[in-house]
Amino acid sequence: MKYALIGFALLFPTVLKAQSSGFGAGIMVGEPTGVSVKGWLSADRAIDGGLAWSLRGASYFSIHADYLFHNMELIKLNKGRLPLYYGPGVRLRSWTGDRYWDHGRWYGYEGSRARLGVRFPVGLDYLPDNSPVDVFLEVAPALDLLPSTSFDIGAAIGVRYWF
């Protein structure tokens, strides 16, 4: 848990710096479920992050941060925009307990445990015209690197309010 808080403390100033280009905060539901933030760095680049928890098996706390590229012209709409986004990111998951669910099976463990890895989210972000809200859907394959290597896929749908 303390590593997750350190990670958020490092992410938070970066997101605040992007407020001059637009800052959004909201919720995401899926695996994991929690709070989503996003800050625009330019017209097609953004940093996003999440503080969340798993809803499957014994729950874990998760924090992630991504550097996103947006293709604004790929999908054309009559109203609003629907960019495809993608980019590299990092994630940290942490849990405590003697039983936890990970990568499709139950494990037994006493004490705290953490996994650090990389992720590559790919998603769609609906940006309606003249509205302070966006809606997104993403799939995020992830490769845990520490303490061991394992593959996982997360997915979420979410909504953010833009300040």
N, C-alpha and C positions, 0 to 999 in steps of 0.2 A: 504494500500500500504506500509506503513512504517513497518508493521509486516512482510510482504513478504520480504522486503529488509533485515530486521534483520535475518530472516530465511536463506536467501541466504548467508549472511555474516558468519553465523555459519557453513553452508554446505561447502563453498568454501575452507577453509583451510583443511578440511577433504579430499576433492577430490585432492587438490594439493599434500597432503602427499602421496597419492597413485600413483603419477606420476612415481615413480621409478619402479613400476610393470606394467605400461602402463596406459595411459590416452587418452580418446577419447572424441571428441566434435563434435556435428552435429545438425541435425534438426529432429523433430518428427511432423507428420501430423496426425490429428485426433481430439480427444476431451480430453484434450486440444491440441493446436498446438503451437510449440515454439522451444526452444533450449534444447538439451539433452546432458548431460555429464556423463561419466562413468570412474571409476578408479578401476583397479584390486588390490585387497589386497593379493590374493594368486591365485593358479592355478584354483580354483573353487569358489572363493568368490569375490564379488565386491560391491562397493557403486555406485549408480547412482543418478542422480537428474535432475530436469527440471525446467526451467523458461518458462512459457507459458501463453496463453490466450485462452479463449473459443471462438468458432466461431458461437455458437448457441445463439439466442436471444440477450439480452444485454450482452456484453462480460464481462468477469471477468478475473482478473489476478490470476495465479496459480503458486505455487512453491511446489515441492515435493522432497523427498529424500527417498531412499530405500536401504536396506541391502539385497543383492541378493546371493542366492545359485545357482550354475550351475551344472546340471547333464550332463557331457560331453559325456557319453557313451550310453545314452538312444537311440539316433538316429544316426545311422552310415551312413556316406557318403563316396563316392570314393574320392572326392576332398573337402577339407575344413572340418569344424566342424559345427554342428547344435545343440548346447546345449539347453535344456529346462531350463529356470530359473524361480525362484519364491522367494518371501521373503517379510518380513514386511516393511512398510514404513509409512511416515507421509505426510500430505499435508495441505496447507493453501491456501484458495481462498479468494479473496477480490474484491469488486466492489463498485462503487459509482453511484447513480442515483435514479430516482423515479420509474423505471420499470425494472425488471430483470427476466430472465428465470431460473428456478431452478427445478430440478426433474420433468420435463415434464409439467410444467404450469407456467403462468405468475404471478408475484407478484408485488405489488406496495409498494415502500419504498422510503423515502427521506433520504439522507445522505449516509454515508459509511456503509458497511456491510462486515463481514468476517465470514468464517467458518473454523474450525480446525478439522481435522479428521485423521483416519488411513486408509491405503490402503494396498492391497496385490496383487501386480502385478504378472502375470504369462505370460511367453512369450517364443518365440524362437529367437535365435540370430545367424544368419549365419556369420561364421568367415571363409572367404576364405583363402586358402593357399597363402602365399607370397603376401599379399595385405594389405595396411594400412587402409582398409575400412571394416566396418561391417554393416549388415542390420538386423533390429529387428522388430518384431511384438509382441505387448503385449495387454492384457486385464487386467484392474486394477479395481476390485471391491473396493469400498471405503465406509467407515462408518463415516459420520460427527458426531462429539461428542459435539462440542460447536458452537454456543450457544444452539443448539438443536440437537437431534439425527435424522439423515436421511441417507438413503442408495442411492448410485449412482454407476454407472459403467462408466469408461473411457476406451478408446482404442486408440492405435496409431501405426503407422508404421514409421520407421525412419532409418536414416543412420548416421554413425559417422566416422570421420577421426581420426586415431590413431597416436599420436605423439611419 
